[in-house]
Amino acid sequence: MNSKDLILKHDNDDLPVAVRNTIADEAARVSKLFDNSDLRHVLIIGGAGYIGGALSSGLLERGMQVRVLDLLAYDHGAAISGFLMDQNYSFIRGDMGNKADLEDALDGITDVVILAGLVGDPITKKFPDEAHAINDLALKACIDNLNGRGLNKVIFVSTCSNYGLIEDNVLADENFELSPLSLYAKSKVQAEQYLLSLKGNTDFHPTILRFATAFGLAPRMRFDLTVNEFTREVATGNELVVYDAHTWRPYCHVRDFTRLIGRVLDFPVELVSFEVFNAGGDENNHTKQSIVDLILSRIPEAQVSYKANSSDPRNYRVDIEKVRRILHFVPAYSIADGIDEIVWAQRVGLLDEVEARINFYGNYALPGFAKTDSTQTPVLEVVS
Ligand SMILES: NC(=O)c1ccc[n+]([C@@H]2O[C@H](COP(=O)([O-])OP(=O)(O)OC[C@H]3O[C@@H](n4cnc5c(N)ncnc54)[C@H](O)[C@@H]3O)[C@@H](O)[C@H]2O)c1
């Protein structure tokens, strides 16, 4: 593989003609909303993180303007440096819960994607007060402040972790009972419920995407995620310790999430407004063992040991029929693709600094959080 394999191609051309026509009608509707401008100007809140970097790149590739509002909780500003020279990209350091920061960021924006938060069970368990401040209070303030501004679509990224622990032979669809186990997932469920409760009282159209666990290369890598972590451990020659190898999880490549968000932005509003979608793919429901087997098929000399009873009991598979039927979304990337990318990145030396800059590469501590009160610190604003 080489780096050209990492470029996301615009893929609406593969859709049936009738669907492409509805997308054209939707583009015309949105254009009317914004003074006959065809330009979409998307604010990605939390866009400096793992998924946000891949999304920024994918939306720019589609000819959209991108602005990122992010408080750089992990001191990971270097993740956006590659975008700053792009005239269609701008960055504001700030807090989604701070009205002034958000207002600044919303200037000229047509659509919003909310990715911001303390993400993952371990970081929210380690920093429960900060998690509450961000994932509950700041998020709610942000949602409230988005209303009444003439925005078009607002995509809230949630998680399949909301389903908790499910029997092995059951697939959770969007109506399956939510049983969040962690502080992280509990906040997501609360935020989903709040957003859905606003029906009839917002001037924007929200869509909730329950993401599977992400994998694949992006400007800010996270090696606290299973596929990425397992692959790097093995590719660096370390012994891989696998807990509860039989547990199922849905996975999805970061570039597929970008494709999906593109679909929500493109597709007719009546198909996505106040809708919830599981975001993944049947072929990417995997056990940890099947991920290890794929890694071993590439690196057979790997040292792997197995243990039972980790502190993370989550086990779930999700039904992705709705996203396939309504948004024609099927993942284009497999777990094997993600493994190959990370093995490649390790081999060509792109990941040499992981041990030295651990917070850049995973959600372990919050070195940037204390610096983020924008009333006390200068706000870095780079606007094209
Ligand atoms: N990565 C996954 O596997 C996965 C799976 C399911 C859902 N999700 C969801 O996708 C979204 C993005 O996840 P990610 O993996 O990119 O996480 P990430 O931790 O890499 O990114 C989150 C970003 O939010 C920023 N942020 C935190 N608080 C903020 C605030 N108050 N204002 C502005 N910015 C703030 C952080 O600085 C960071 O850049 C999250 O909402 C997460 O719950 C991710």
The ligand as an SDF file (V2000), in Angstrom:
LIG
                    3D

 44 48  0  0  0  0  0  0  0  0999 V2000
  -13.5850    6.8290   18.0510 N   0  0  0  0  0  0  0  0  0  0  0  0
  -14.5430    5.9410   18.2130 C   0  0  0  0  0  0  0  0  0  0  0  0
  -14.3280    4.7150   18.1480 O   0  0  0  0  0  0  0  0  0  0  0  0
  -15.9550    6.4000   18.4340 C   0  0  0  0  0  0  0  0  0  0  0  0
  -16.9630    5.4330   18.5060 C   0  0  0  0  0  0  0  0  0  0  0  0
  -18.2740    5.8470   18.7320 C   0  0  0  0  0  0  0  0  0  0  0  0
  -18.5620    7.1920   18.8430 C   0  0  0  0  0  0  0  0  0  0  0  0
  -17.5590    8.0970   18.7630 N   0  0  0  0  0  0  0  0  0  0  0  0
  -17.8890    9.5110   18.9110 C   0  0  0  0  0  0  0  0  0  0  0  0
  -17.2450   10.2630   17.9050 O   0  0  0  0  0  0  0  0  0  0  0  0
  -16.8650   11.5330   18.4200 C   0  0  0  0  0  0  0  0  0  0  0  0
  -15.3990   11.7980   18.1370 C   0  0  0  0  0  0  0  0  0  0  0  0
  -14.6090   10.7680   18.7240 O   0  0  0  0  0  0  0  0  0  0  0  0
  -13.0350   10.7420   18.5360 P   0  0  0  0  0  0  0  0  0  0  0  0
  -12.6120    9.3220   18.5470 O   0  0  0  0  0  0  0  0  0  0  0  0
  -12.6570   11.6090   17.4110 O   0  0  0  0  0  0  0  0  0  0  0  0
  -12.5710   11.3820   19.9270 O   0  0  0  0  0  0  0  0  0  0  0  0
  -11.3970   12.3960   20.2520 P   0  0  0  0  0  0  0  0  0  0  0  0
  -11.2070   12.3520   21.7160 O   0  0  0  0  0  0  0  0  0  0  0  0
  -10.2130   12.1060   19.3720 O   0  0  0  0  0  0  0  0  0  0  0  0
  -11.9920   13.8080   19.8170 O   0  0  0  0  0  0  0  0  0  0  0  0
  -12.8520   14.5600   20.6150 C   0  0  0  0  0  0  0  0  0  0  0  0
  -12.4660   16.0160   20.4210 C   0  0  0  0  0  0  0  0  0  0  0  0
  -13.3690   16.8270   21.1710 O   0  0  0  0  0  0  0  0  0  0  0  0
  -12.6180   17.9240   21.6920 C   0  0  0  0  0  0  0  0  0  0  0  0
  -13.3830   18.5040   22.7970 N   0  0  0  0  0  0  0  0  0  0  0  0
  -13.6150   17.9660   24.0260 C   0  0  0  0  0  0  0  0  0  0  0  0
  -14.3800   18.7920   24.7490 N   0  0  0  0  0  0  0  0  0  0  0  0
  -14.6490   19.8730   23.9690 C   0  0  0  0  0  0  0  0  0  0  0  0
  -15.3920   21.0780   24.1680 C   0  0  0  0  0  0  0  0  0  0  0  0
  -16.0150   21.3150   25.3360 N   0  0  0  0  0  0  0  0  0  0  0  0
  -15.4420   21.9790   23.1540 N   0  0  0  0  0  0  0  0  0  0  0  0
  -14.7970   21.7520   21.9800 C   0  0  0  0  0  0  0  0  0  0  0  0
  -14.0690   20.6320   21.7540 N   0  0  0  0  0  0  0  0  0  0  0  0
  -14.0050   19.7010   22.7330 C   0  0  0  0  0  0  0  0  0  0  0  0
  -11.2970   17.2930   22.0850 C   0  0  0  0  0  0  0  0  0  0  0  0
  -10.2850   18.2720   22.2690 O   0  0  0  0  0  0  0  0  0  0  0  0
  -11.0590   16.3540   20.9160 C   0  0  0  0  0  0  0  0  0  0  0  0
  -10.3350   16.9920   19.8790 O   0  0  0  0  0  0  0  0  0  0  0  0
  -17.2310   11.5200   19.8920 C   0  0  0  0  0  0  0  0  0  0  0  0
  -18.4500   12.1750   20.0770 O   0  0  0  0  0  0  0  0  0  0  0  0
  -17.3710   10.0590   20.2110 C   0  0  0  0  0  0  0  0  0  0  0  0
  -18.2530    9.8290   21.2720 O   0  0  0  0  0  0  0  0  0  0  0  0
  -16.2610    7.7410   18.5560 C   0  0  0  0  0  0  0  0  0  0  0  0
  1  2  1  0
  2  3  2  0
  2  4  1  0
  4  5  1  0
  4 44  2  0
  5  6  2  0
  6  7  1  0
  7  8  2  0
  8  9  1  0
  8 44  1  0
  9 10  1  0
  9 42  1  0
 10 11  1  0
 11 12  1  0
 11 40  1  0
 12 13  1  0
 13 14  1  0
 14 15  2  0
 14 16  1  0
 14 17  1  0
 17 18  1  0
 18 19  2  0
 18 20  1  0
 18 21  1  0
 21 22  1  0
 22 23  1  0
 23 24  1  0
 23 38  1  0
 24 25  1  0
 25 26  1  0
 25 36  1  0
 26 27  1  0
 26 35  1  0
 27 28  2  0
 28 29  1  0
 29 30  1  0
 29 35  2  0
 30 31  1  0
 30 32  2  0
 32 33  1  0
 33 34  2  0
 34 35  1  0
 36 37  1  0
 36 38  1  0
 38 39  1  0
 40 41  1  0
 40 42  1  0
 42 43  1  0
M  CHG  2   8   1  16  -1
M  END
$$$$
